[in-house]
Amino acid sequence: MKKILLILSSIFLLSLVSVAFIGTFVNAQNSCGGIDTSIISCANDGGSTSNVKDSAVWQILRVAINILTGGIMVAALGGLIYASFLYTSSGANPETRKKSMTIMTNIVIGIVTYALMWALLNFILPGGIGL
């Protein structure tokens, strides 16, 4: 168990370091409100005739939703791996098997809930959030 924990923590730390290392090489290629940015770009300065989809807030919302979607999927995959490990190693223990099935059910409920939230945002916001 300690070996698995060591491997997982090493992968996590390596991914953090690689993201920080790659982030230093990103150059600001876009501009928003006169400020150079590397993540978002907006075509207007926020006047009354401006389009909502061209604003910085809209672009930040899109980035946040994309990050949340990726995080939800990674967490769901990790939970499914954990639940399947519990299920296969439960043997004749019905409590462990029931616990793993509860985890899998909660993961499915979470994914469906997130998908409904995403669909509601696409319906409510003008033009949808689009990925």
N, CA, C and O atoms as a GROMACS GRO file, in nm:
protein
  524
    1MET      N    1   0.082  -0.119   0.000
    1MET     CA    2   0.000   0.000   0.000
    1MET      C    3   0.087   0.126   0.000
    1MET      O    4   0.055   0.225  -0.065
    2LYS      N    5   0.198   0.120   0.075
    2LYS     CA    6   0.287   0.236   0.079
    2LYS      C    7   0.350   0.261  -0.057
    2LYS      O    8   0.374   0.375  -0.095
    3LYS      N    9   0.376   0.153  -0.130
    3LYS     CA   10   0.436   0.167  -0.262
    3LYS      C   11   0.340   0.237  -0.358
    3LYS      O   12   0.382   0.323  -0.436
    4ILE      N   13   0.213   0.200  -0.353
    4ILE     CA   14   0.112   0.263  -0.440
    4ILE      C   15   0.097   0.410  -0.404
    4ILE      O   16   0.089   0.495  -0.493
    5LEU      N   17   0.092   0.441  -0.274
    5LEU     CA   18   0.080   0.579  -0.230
    5LEU      C   19   0.201   0.661  -0.274
    5LEU      O   20   0.187   0.777  -0.313
    6LEU      N   21   0.318   0.603  -0.267
    6LEU     CA   22   0.440   0.672  -0.311
    6LEU      C   23   0.437   0.698  -0.461
    6LEU      O   24   0.475   0.806  -0.506
    7ILE      N   25   0.393   0.601  -0.538
    7ILE     CA   26   0.385   0.618  -0.683
    7ILE      C   27   0.284   0.725  -0.720
    7ILE      O   28   0.312   0.811  -0.804
    8LEU      N   29   0.165   0.722  -0.659
    8LEU     CA   30   0.062   0.821  -0.688
    8LEU      C   31   0.105   0.962  -0.648
    8LEU      O   32   0.081   1.058  -0.721
    9SER      N   33   0.169   0.976  -0.532
    9SER     CA   34   0.215   1.108  -0.492
    9SER      C   35   0.328   1.158  -0.581
    9SER      O   36   0.338   1.278  -0.606
   10SER      N   37   0.413   1.067  -0.630
   10SER     CA   38   0.519   1.107  -0.722
   10SER      C   39   0.460   1.156  -0.854
   10SER      O   40   0.507   1.256  -0.910
   11ILE      N   41   0.360   1.087  -0.905
   11ILE     CA   42   0.295   1.129  -1.029
   11ILE      C   43   0.228   1.265  -1.011
   11ILE      O   44   0.236   1.351  -1.099
   12PHE      N   45   0.164   1.285  -0.897
   12PHE     CA   46   0.099   1.412  -0.870
   12PHE      C   47   0.200   1.527  -0.863
   12PHE      O   48   0.179   1.632  -0.924
   13LEU      N   49   0.309   1.506  -0.791
   13LEU     CA   50   0.410   1.610  -0.780
   13LEU      C   51   0.477   1.637  -0.914
   13LEU      O   52   0.507   1.752  -0.947
   14LEU      N   53   0.501   1.533  -0.992
   14LEU     CA   54   0.560   1.551  -1.124
   14LEU      C   55   0.468   1.630  -1.215
   14LEU      O   56   0.514   1.715  -1.291
   15SER      N   57   0.338   1.604  -1.206
   15SER     CA   58   0.245   1.680  -1.290
   15SER      C   59   0.239   1.827  -1.246
   15SER      O   60   0.229   1.915  -1.331
   16LEU      N   61   0.245   1.854  -1.117
   16LEU     CA   62   0.247   1.992  -1.070
   16LEU      C   63   0.372   2.066  -1.118
   16LEU      O   64   0.364   2.181  -1.162
   17VAL      N   65   0.486   2.000  -1.108
   17VAL     CA   66   0.611   2.062  -1.151
   17VAL      C   67   0.610   2.086  -1.301
   17VAL      O   68   0.655   2.190  -1.348
   18SER      N   69   0.558   1.989  -1.377
   18SER     CA   70   0.557   2.006  -1.522
   18SER      C   71   0.463   2.118  -1.565
   18SER      O   72   0.494   2.191  -1.659
   19VAL      N   73   0.348   2.132  -1.497
   19VAL     CA   74   0.257   2.241  -1.530
   19VAL      C   75   0.322   2.376  -1.498
   19VAL      O   76   0.309   2.471  -1.575
   20ALA      N   77   0.391   2.384  -1.385
   20ALA     CA   78   0.458   2.509  -1.349
   20ALA      C   79   0.572   2.539  -1.446
   20ALA      O   80   0.595   2.655  -1.481
   21PHE      N   81   0.642   2.436  -1.489
   21PHE     CA   82   0.753   2.455  -1.582
   21PHE      C   83   0.704   2.498  -1.720
   21PHE      O   84   0.761   2.588  -1.781
   22ILE      N   85   0.599   2.435  -1.768
   22ILE     CA   86   0.544   2.470  -1.899
   22ILE      C   87   0.482   2.609  -1.894
   22ILE      O   88   0.487   2.683  -1.992
   23GLY      N   89   0.422   2.645  -1.780
   23GLY     CA   90   0.359   2.776  -1.766
   23GLY      C   91   0.456   2.891  -1.780
   23GLY      O   92   0.416   3.001  -1.817
   24THR      N   93   0.584   2.869  -1.752
   24THR     CA   94   0.682   2.978  -1.765
   24THR      C   95   0.714   3.008  -1.910
   24THR      O   96   0.763   3.117  -1.940
   25PHE      N   97   0.688   2.915  -2.000
   25PHE     CA   98   0.719   2.936  -2.141
   25PHE      C   99   0.603   2.991  -2.222
   25PHE      O  100   0.618   3.017  -2.342
   26VAL      N  101   0.487   3.008  -2.160
   26VAL     CA  102   0.372   3.060  -2.230
   26VAL      C  103   0.387   3.211  -2.244
   26VAL      O  104   0.402   3.282  -2.145
   27ASN      N  105   0.383   3.259  -2.366
   27ASN     CA  106   0.393   3.402  -2.391
   27ASN      C  107   0.255   3.462  -2.408
   27ASN      O  108   0.164   3.396  -2.458
   28ALA      N  109   0.240   3.585  -2.367
   28ALA     CA  110   0.113   3.655  -2.383
   28ALA      C  111   0.093   3.689  -2.530
   28ALA      O  112   0.165   3.771  -2.586
   29GLN      N  113  -0.005   3.624  -2.592
   29GLN     CA  114  -0.029   3.645  -2.734
   29GLN      C  115  -0.162   3.714  -2.757
   29GLN      O  116  -0.190   3.757  -2.870
   30ASN      N  117  -0.244   3.727  -2.656
   30ASN     CA  118  -0.375   3.790  -2.669
   30ASN      C  119  -0.379   3.918  -2.587
   30ASN      O  120  -0.291   3.944  -2.504
   31SER      N  121  -0.480   3.997  -2.612
   31SER     CA  122  -0.496   4.122  -2.538
   31SER      C  123  -0.642   4.136  -2.496
   31SER      O  124  -0.733   4.102  -2.572
   32CYS      N  125  -0.662   4.187  -2.376
   32CYS     CA  126  -0.797   4.209  -2.326
   32CYS      C  127  -0.796   4.337  -2.245
   32CYS      O  128  -0.735   4.343  -2.138
   33GLY      N  129  -0.864   4.439  -2.293
   33GLY     CA  130  -0.870   4.567  -2.224
   33GLY      C  131  -0.735   4.635  -2.214
   33GLY      O  132  -0.709   4.709  -2.119
   34GLY      N  133  -0.649   4.613  -2.311
   34GLY     CA  134  -0.518   4.675  -2.311
   34GLY      C  135  -0.413   4.600  -2.232
   34GLY      O  136  -0.300   4.646  -2.220
   35ILE      N  137  -0.448   4.484  -2.176
   35ILE     CA  138  -0.354   4.403  -2.097
   35ILE      C  139  -0.324   4.276  -2.175
   35ILE      O  140  -0.416   4.210  -2.223
   36ASP      N  141  -0.195   4.242  -2.187
   36ASP     CA  142  -0.156   4.119  -2.256
   36ASP      C  143  -0.190   3.998  -2.170
   36ASP      O  144  -0.159   3.995  -2.051
   37THR      N  145  -0.254   3.900  -2.231
   37THR     CA  146  -0.290   3.776  -2.161
   37THR      C  147  -0.251   3.657  -2.246
   37THR      O  148  -0.234   3.668  -2.367
   38SER      N  149  -0.238   3.543  -2.181
   38SER     CA  150  -0.206   3.422  -2.256
   38SER      C  151  -0.320   3.322  -2.252
   38SER      O  152  -0.315   3.220  -2.321
   39ILE      N  153  -0.423   3.348  -2.174
   39ILE     CA  154  -0.533   3.253  -2.160
   39ILE      C  155  -0.658   3.301  -2.231
   39ILE      O  156  -0.720   3.225  -2.306
   40ILE      N  157  -0.696   3.426  -2.210
   40ILE     CA  158  -0.822   3.476  -2.266
   40ILE      C  159  -0.794   3.588  -2.364
   40ILE      O  160  -0.689   3.652  -2.361
   41SER      N  161  -0.889   3.611  -2.450
   41SER     CA  162  -0.884   3.726  -2.540
   41SER      C  163  -1.024   3.783  -2.551
   41SER      O  164  -1.121   3.709  -2.564
   42CYS      N  165  -1.034   3.914  -2.547
   42CYS     CA  166  -1.165   3.977  -2.563
   42CYS      C  167  -1.151   4.089  -2.665
   42CYS      O  168  -1.050   4.158  -2.672
   43ALA      N  169  -1.256   4.105  -2.742
   43ALA     CA  170  -1.249   4.200  -2.854
   43ALA      C  171  -1.302   4.337  -2.818
   43ALA      O  172  -1.293   4.429  -2.900
   44ASN      N  173  -1.356   4.354  -2.699
   44ASN     CA  174  -1.414   4.485  -2.667
   44ASN      C  175  -1.360   4.538  -2.535
   44ASN      O  176  -1.289   4.469  -2.462
   45ASP      N  177  -1.395   4.662  -2.507
   45ASP     CA  178  -1.353   4.726  -2.383
   45ASP      C  179  -1.468   4.741  -2.285
   45ASP      O  180  -1.454   4.811  -2.185
   46GLY      N  181  -1.580   4.675  -2.310
   46GLY     CA  182  -1.691   4.676  -2.216
   46GLY      C  183  -1.790   4.788  -2.235
   46GLY      O  184  -1.857   4.826  -2.138
   47GLY      N  185  -1.804   4.843  -2.353
   47GLY     CA  186  -1.901   4.949  -2.379
   47GLY      C  187  -2.042   4.894  -2.375
   47GLY      O  188  -2.062   4.774  -2.365
   48SER      N  189  -2.140   4.984  -2.384
   48SER     CA  190  -2.280   4.940  -2.375
   48SER      C  191  -2.326   4.863  -2.498
   48SER      O  192  -2.423   4.788  -2.490
   49THR      N  193  -2.258   4.879  -2.610
   49THR     CA  194  -2.297   4.807  -2.731
   49THR      C  195  -2.214   4.682  -2.751
   49THR      O  196  -2.220   4.619  -2.857
   50SER      N  197  -2.136   4.645  -2.652
   50SER     CA  198  -2.046   4.530  -2.668
   50SER      C  199  -2.122   4.399  -2.658
   50SER      O  200  -2.229   4.391  -2.598
   51ASN      N  201  -2.066   4.297  -2.719
   51ASN     CA  202  -2.122   4.164  -2.716
   51ASN      C  203  -2.074   4.094  -2.589
   51ASN      O  204  -1.958   4.105  -2.552
   52VAL      N  205  -2.164   4.022  -2.522
   52VAL     CA  206  -2.131   3.956  -2.397
   52VAL      C  207  -2.022   3.851  -2.418
   52VAL      O  208  -1.934   3.835  -2.334
   53LYS      N  209  -2.028   3.779  -2.529
   53LYS     CA  210  -1.931   3.672  -2.553
   53LYS      C  211  -1.790   3.723  -2.577
   53LYS      O  212  -1.695   3.645  -2.573
   54ASP      N  213  -1.775   3.852  -2.602
   54ASP     CA  214  -1.642   3.909  -2.623
   54ASP      C  215  -1.582   3.967  -2.496
   54ASP      O  216  -1.471   4.021  -2.499
   55SER      N  217  -1.652   3.956  -2.383
   55SER     CA  218  -1.603   4.016  -2.260
   55SER      C  219  -1.506   3.921  -2.188
   55SER      O  220  -1.506   3.801  -2.212
   56ALA      N  221  -1.426   3.978  -2.100
   56ALA     CA  222  -1.328   3.900  -2.025
   56ALA      C  223  -1.396   3.806  -1.926
   56ALA      O  224  -1.349   3.694  -1.905
   57VAL      N  225  -1.505   3.851  -1.866
   57VAL     CA  226  -1.576   3.766  -1.770
   57VAL      C  227  -1.627   3.639  -1.838
   57VAL      O  228  -1.620   3.530  -1.781
   58TRP      N  229  -1.678   3.655  -1.958
   58TRP     CA  230  -1.728   3.539  -2.033
   58TRP      C  231  -1.614   3.442  -2.064
   58TRP      O  232  -1.631   3.321  -2.051
   59GLN      N  233  -1.500   3.494  -2.103
   59GLN     CA  234  -1.386   3.408  -2.134
   59GLN      C  235  -1.336   3.335  -2.009
   59GLN      O  236  -1.300   3.218  -2.016
   60ILE      N  237  -1.334   3.404  -1.895
   60ILE     CA  238  -1.291   3.341  -1.770
   60ILE      C  239  -1.392   3.234  -1.729
   60ILE      O  240  -1.352   3.129  -1.678
   61LEU      N  241  -1.521   3.258  -1.751
   61LEU     CA  242  -1.624   3.158  -1.722
   61LEU      C  243  -1.603   3.033  -1.807
   61LEU      O  244  -1.615   2.921  -1.756
   62ARG      N  245  -1.572   3.051  -1.933
   62ARG     CA  246  -1.547   2.936  -2.021
   62ARG      C  247  -1.426   2.856  -1.974
   62ARG      O  248  -1.430   2.733  -1.972
   63VAL      N  249  -1.319   2.924  -1.936
   63VAL     CA  250  -1.199   2.855  -1.888
   63VAL      C  251  -1.230   2.779  -1.759
   63VAL      O  252  -1.188   2.665  -1.742
   64ALA      N  253  -1.303   2.844  -1.667
   64ALA     CA  254  -1.336   2.779  -1.540
   64ALA      C  255  -1.422   2.655  -1.561
   64ALA      O  256  -1.401   2.552  -1.496
   65ILE      N  257  -1.519   2.663  -1.651
   65ILE     CA  258  -1.605   2.548  -1.676
   65ILE      C  259  -1.526   2.434  -1.743
   65ILE      O  260  -1.550   2.317  -1.714
   66ASN      N  261  -1.434   2.468  -1.831
   66ASN     CA  262  -1.350   2.365  -1.892
   66ASN      C  263  -1.262   2.296  -1.788
   66ASN      O  264  -1.244   2.175  -1.793
   67ILE      N  265  -1.207   2.374  -1.695
   67ILE     CA  266  -1.125   2.315  -1.590
   67ILE      C  267  -1.209   2.228  -1.499
   67ILE      O  268  -1.167   2.119  -1.461
   68LEU      N  269  -1.328   2.275  -1.463
   68LEU     CA  270  -1.418   2.195  -1.379
   68LEU      C  271  -1.457   2.064  -1.447
   68LEU      O  272  -1.463   1.959  -1.383
   69THR      N  273  -1.484   2.071  -1.576
   69THR     CA  274  -1.522   1.950  -1.650
   69THR      C  275  -1.409   1.848  -1.647
   69THR      O  276  -1.432   1.730  -1.623
   70GLY      N  277  -1.288   1.894  -1.671
   70GLY     CA  278  -1.173   1.804  -1.664
   70GLY      C  279  -1.153   1.747  -1.525
   70GLY      O  280  -1.124   1.629  -1.509
   71GLY      N  281  -1.169   1.832  -1.423
   71GLY     CA  282  -1.153   1.786  -1.285
   71GLY      C  283  -1.259   1.685  -1.244
   71GLY      O  284  -1.230   1.588  -1.175
   72ILE      N  285  -1.382   1.709  -1.288
   72ILE     CA  286  -1.489   1.615  -1.257
   72ILE      C  287  -1.462   1.479  -1.321
   72ILE      O  288  -1.482   1.375  -1.258
   73MET      N  289  -1.416   1.480  -1.443
   73MET     CA  290  -1.389   1.353  -1.512
   73MET      C  291  -1.271   1.279  -1.449
   73MET      O  292  -1.275   1.156  -1.437
   74VAL      N  293  -1.168   1.351  -1.409
   74VAL     CA  294  -1.053   1.286  -1.343
   74VAL      C  295  -1.096   1.228  -1.208
   74VAL      O  296  -1.059   1.116  -1.174
   75ALA      N  297  -1.174   1.305  -1.131
   75ALA     CA  298  -1.222   1.256  -1.002
   75ALA      C  299  -1.314   1.134  -1.019
   75ALA      O  300  -1.307   1.040  -0.941
   76ALA      N  301  -1.399   1.137  -1.121
   76ALA     CA  302  -1.489   1.024  -1.145
   76ALA      C  303  -1.410   0.900  -1.185
   76ALA      O  304  -1.440   0.789  -1.140
   77LEU      N  305  -1.310   0.919  -1.268
   77LEU     CA  306  -1.228   0.804  -1.308
   77LEU      C  307  -1.152   0.747  -1.188
   77LEU      O  308  -1.144   0.626  -1.172
   78GLY      N  309  -1.097   0.834  -1.105
   78GLY     CA  310  -1.028   0.787  -0.985
   78GLY      C  311  -1.122   0.714  -0.891
   78GLY      O  312  -1.086   0.611  -0.834
   79GLY      N  313  -1.243   0.767  -0.875
   79GLY     CA  314  -1.342   0.701  -0.790
   79GLY      C  315  -1.384   0.566  -0.844
   79GLY      O  316  -1.403   0.471  -0.769
   80LEU      N  317  -1.399   0.557  -0.977
   80LEU     CA  318  -1.435   0.428  -1.036
   80LEU      C  319  -1.323   0.326  -1.021
   80LEU      O  320  -1.349   0.208  -0.997
   81ILE      N  321  -1.200   0.370  -1.034
   81ILE     CA  322  -1.087   0.279  -1.015
   81ILE      C  323  -1.084   0.229  -0.870
   81ILE      O  324  -1.064   0.111  -0.844
   82TYR      N  325  -1.103   0.322  -0.776
   82TYR     CA  326  -1.106   0.284  -0.634
   82TYR      C  327  -1.221   0.188  -0.605
   82TYR      O  328  -1.202   0.088  -0.537
   83ALA      N  329  -1.340   0.219  -0.656
   83ALA     CA  330  -1.457   0.134  -0.630
   83ALA      C  331  -1.440  -0.003  -0.693
   83ALA      O  332  -1.479  -0.104  -0.634
   84SER      N  333  -1.384  -0.007  -0.813
   84SER     CA  334  -1.363  -0.138  -0.877
   84SER      C  335  -1.257  -0.219  -0.803
   84SER      O  336  -1.268  -0.341  -0.796
   85PHE      N  337  -1.155  -0.152  -0.749
   85PHE     CA  338  -1.056  -0.223  -0.668
   85PHE      C  339  -1.120  -0.280  -0.542
   85PHE      O  340  -1.093  -0.394  -0.504
   86LEU      N  341  -1.207  -0.200  -0.478
   86LEU     CA  342  -1.279  -0.251  -0.360
   86LEU      C  343  -1.367  -0.370  -0.396
   86LEU      O  344  -1.373  -0.468  -0.322
   87TYR      N  345  -1.435  -0.360  -0.508
   87TYR     CA  346  -1.527  -0.466  -0.549
   87TYR      C  347  -1.452  -0.597  -0.577
   87TYR      O  348  -1.494  -0.705  -0.534
   88THR      N  349  -1.340  -0.585  -0.650
   88THR     CA  350  -1.268  -0.708  -0.686
   88THR      C  351  -1.194  -0.767  -0.567
   88THR      O  352  -1.170  -0.888  -0.563
   89SER      N  353  -1.157  -0.685  -0.470
   89SER     CA  354  -1.085  -0.738  -0.355
   89SER      C  355  -1.176  -0.770  -0.237
   89SER      O  356  -1.128  -0.806  -0.130
   90SER      N  357  -1.306  -0.757  -0.255
   90SER     CA  358  -1.398  -0.780  -0.143
   90SER      C  359  -1.410  -0.926  -0.107
   90SER      O  360  -1.437  -0.960   0.008
   91GLY      N  361  -1.392  -1.014  -0.204
   91GLY     CA  362  -1.405  -1.157  -0.176
   91GLY      C  363  -1.545  -1.191  -0.134
   91GLY      O  364  -1.641  -1.165  -0.207
   92ALA      N  365  -1.558  -1.251  -0.015
   92ALA     CA  366  -1.690  -1.290   0.035
   92ALA      C  367  -1.748  -1.189   0.132
   92ALA      O  368  -1.848  -1.217   0.199
   93ASN      N  369  -1.685  -1.072   0.142
   93ASN     CA  370  -1.730  -0.971   0.236
   93ASN      C  371  -1.840  -0.885   0.172
   93ASN      O  372  -1.810  -0.804   0.084
   94PRO      N  373  -1.966  -0.902   0.214
   94PRO     CA  374  -2.074  -0.828   0.151
   94PRO      C  375  -2.074  -0.678   0.185
   94PRO      O  376  -2.125  -0.597   0.108
   95GLU      N  377  -2.016  -0.641   0.300
   95GLU     CA  378  -2.011  -0.499   0.336
   95GLU      C  379  -1.921  -0.420   0.241
   95GLU      O  380  -1.955  -0.310   0.199
   96THR      N  381  -1.807  -0.477   0.208
   96THR     CA  382  -1.716  -0.409   0.116
   96THR      C  383  -1.776  -0.401  -0.024
   96THR      O  384  -1.762  -0.300  -0.092
   97ARG      N  385  -1.843  -0.507  -0.065
   97ARG     CA  386  -1.908  -0.507  -0.196
   97ARG      C  387  -2.018  -0.401  -0.201
   97ARG      O  388  -2.033  -0.331  -0.301
   98LYS      N  389  -2.095  -0.390  -0.093
   98LYS     CA  390  -2.202  -0.289  -0.087
   98LYS      C  391  -2.142  -0.148  -0.088
   98LYS      O  392  -2.196  -0.058  -0.152
   99LYS      N  393  -2.030  -0.129  -0.016
   99LYS     CA  394  -1.964   0.001  -0.013
   99LYS      C  395  -1.916   0.041  -0.153
   99LYS      O  396  -1.931   0.157  -0.193
  100SER      N  397  -1.859  -0.055  -0.226
  100SER     CA  398  -1.811  -0.023  -0.362
  100SER      C  399  -1.926   0.009  -0.456
  100SER      O  400  -1.914   0.098  -0.540
  101MET      N  401  -2.037  -0.060  -0.444
  101MET     CA  402  -2.152  -0.031  -0.528
  101MET      C  403  -2.212   0.106  -0.493
  101MET      O  404  -2.261   0.177  -0.581
  102THR      N  405  -2.209   0.143  -0.365
  102THR     CA  406  -2.257   0.276  -0.324
  102THR      C  407  -2.168   0.384  -0.384
  102THR      O  408  -2.217   0.487  -0.430
  103ILE      N  409  -2.037   0.362  -0.383
  103ILE     CA  410  -1.944   0.459  -0.442
  103ILE      C  411  -1.971   0.474  -0.591
  103ILE      O  412  -1.975   0.585  -0.642
  104MET      N  413  -1.989   0.363  -0.660
  104MET     CA  414  -2.017   0.369  -0.805
  104MET      C  415  -2.149   0.441  -0.833
  104MET      O  416  -2.158   0.519  -0.928
  105THR      N  417  -2.250   0.416  -0.751
  105THR     CA  418  -2.378   0.484  -0.768
  105THR      C  419  -2.363   0.634  -0.746
  105THR      O  420  -2.420   0.714  -0.821
  106ASN      N  421  -2.287   0.673  -0.645
  106ASN     CA  422  -2.266   0.816  -0.618
  106ASN      C  423  -2.188   0.883  -0.731
  106ASN      O  424  -2.213   0.999  -0.762
  107ILE      N  425  -2.094   0.812  -0.791
  107ILE     CA  426  -2.019   0.867  -0.904
  107ILE      C  427  -2.112   0.893  -1.022
  107ILE      O  428  -2.104   0.998  -1.085
  108VAL      N  429  -2.197   0.798  -1.052
  108VAL     CA  430  -2.292   0.815  -1.163
  108VAL      C  431  -2.387   0.932  -1.134
  108VAL      O  432  -2.416   1.011  -1.224
  109ILE      N  433  -2.434   0.941  -1.011
  109ILE     CA  434  -2.522   1.053  -0.975
  109ILE      C  435  -2.448   1.186  -0.991
  109ILE      O  436  -2.505   1.283  -1.039
  110GLY      N  437  -2.322   1.191  -0.951
  110GLY     CA  438  -2.243   1.313  -0.964
  110GLY      C  439  -2.222   1.353  -1.108
  110GLY      O  440  -2.232   1.471  -1.141
  111ILE      N  441  -2.192   1.257  -1.194
  111ILE     CA  442  -2.171   1.288  -1.336
  111ILE      C  443  -2.301   1.337  -1.400
  111ILE      O  444  -2.300   1.433  -1.477
  112VAL      N  445  -2.412   1.272  -1.368
  112VAL     CA  446  -2.542   1.314  -1.423
  112VAL      C  447  -2.578   1.454  -1.372
  112VAL      O  448  -2.628   1.536  -1.449
  113THR      N  449  -2.552   1.481  -1.244
  113THR     CA  450  -2.580   1.614  -1.189
  113THR      C  451  -2.497   1.720  -1.258
  113THR      O  452  -2.548   1.827  -1.290
  114TYR      N  453  -2.370   1.693  -1.279
  114TYR     CA  454  -2.283   1.790  -1.347
  114TYR      C  455  -2.328   1.812  -1.491
  114TYR      O  456  -2.327   1.925  -1.540
  115ALA      N  457  -2.368   1.704  -1.559
  115ALA     CA  458  -2.416   1.718  -1.697
  115ALA      C  459  -2.543   1.802  -1.703
  115ALA      O  460  -2.560   1.882  -1.794
  116LEU      N  461  -2.632   1.784  -1.606
  116LEU     CA  462  -2.755   1.865  -1.601
  116LEU      C  463  -2.722   2.012  -1.573
  116LEU      O  464  -2.785   2.101  -1.630
  117MET      N  465  -2.624   2.038  -1.486
  117MET     CA  466  -2.584   2.176  -1.458
  117MET      C  467  -2.526   2.239  -1.584
  117MET      O  468  -2.554   2.355  -1.614
  118TRP      N  469  -2.444   2.165  -1.657
  118TRP     CA  470  -2.384   2.216  -1.780
  118TRP      C  471  -2.492   2.245  -1.884
  118TRP      O  472  -2.487   2.347  -1.953
  119ALA      N  473  -2.590   2.155  -1.896
  119ALA     CA  474  -2.699   2.176  -1.991
  119ALA      C  475  -2.784   2.296  -1.949
  119ALA      O  476  -2.830   2.372  -2.035
  120LEU      N  477  -2.807   2.315  -1.820
  120LEU     CA  478  -2.883   2.430  -1.772
  120LEU      C  479  -2.808   2.560  -1.802
  120LEU      O  480  -2.870   2.658  -1.843
  121LEU      N  481  -2.677   2.562  -1.782
  121LEU     CA  482  -2.599   2.681  -1.816
  121LEU      C  483  -2.606   2.710  -1.966
  121LEU      O  484  -2.615   2.827  -2.005
  122ASN      N  485  -2.601   2.608  -2.048
  122ASN     CA  486  -2.613   2.629  -2.192
  122ASN      C  487  -2.749   2.684  -2.229
  122ASN      O  488  -2.761   2.760  -2.325
  123PHE      N  489  -2.852   2.647  -2.154
  123PHE     CA  490  -2.986   2.695  -2.182
  123PHE      C  491  -3.008   2.838  -2.133
  123PHE      O  492  -3.069   2.919  -2.203
  124ILE      N  493  -2.957   2.868  -2.013
  124ILE     CA  494  -2.982   2.999  -1.951
  124ILE      C  495  -2.896   3.108  -2.013
  124ILE      O  496  -2.948   3.215  -2.047
  125LEU      N  497  -2.768   3.084  -2.029
  125LEU     CA  498  -2.678   3.188  -2.079
  125LEU      C  499  -2.703   3.212  -2.228
  125LEU      O  500  -2.728   3.118  -2.303
  126PRO      N  501  -2.697   3.336  -2.271
  126PRO     CA  502  -2.726   3.366  -2.412
  126PRO      C  503  -2.622   3.303  -2.506
  126PRO      O  504  -2.503   3.334  -2.498
  127GLY      N  505  -2.669   3.217  -2.593
  127GLY     CA  506  -2.579   3.151  -2.688
  127GLY      C  507  -2.508   3.031  -2.631
  127GLY      O  508  -2.430   2.967  -2.703
  128GLY      N  509  -2.531   2.996  -2.505
  128GLY     CA  510  -2.466   2.882  -2.443
  128GLY      C  511  -2.322   2.912  -2.407
  128GLY      O  512  -2.267   3.016  -2.446
  129ILE      N  513  -2.262   2.820  -2.333
  129ILE     CA  514  -2.124   2.843  -2.290
  129ILE      C  515  -2.025   2.790  -2.391
  129ILE      O  516  -1.913   2.841  -2.402
  130GLY      N  517  -2.064   2.689  -2.466
  130GLY     CA  518  -1.978   2.634  -2.570
  130GLY      C  519  -1.839   2.601  -2.522
  130GLY      O  520  -1.780   2.676  -2.444
  131LEU      N  521  -1.787   2.492  -2.567
  131LEU     CA  522  -1.652   2.454  -2.528
  131LEU      C  523  -1.563   2.470  -2.640
  131LEU      O  524  -1.443   2.443  -2.628
   0.00000   0.00000   0.00000
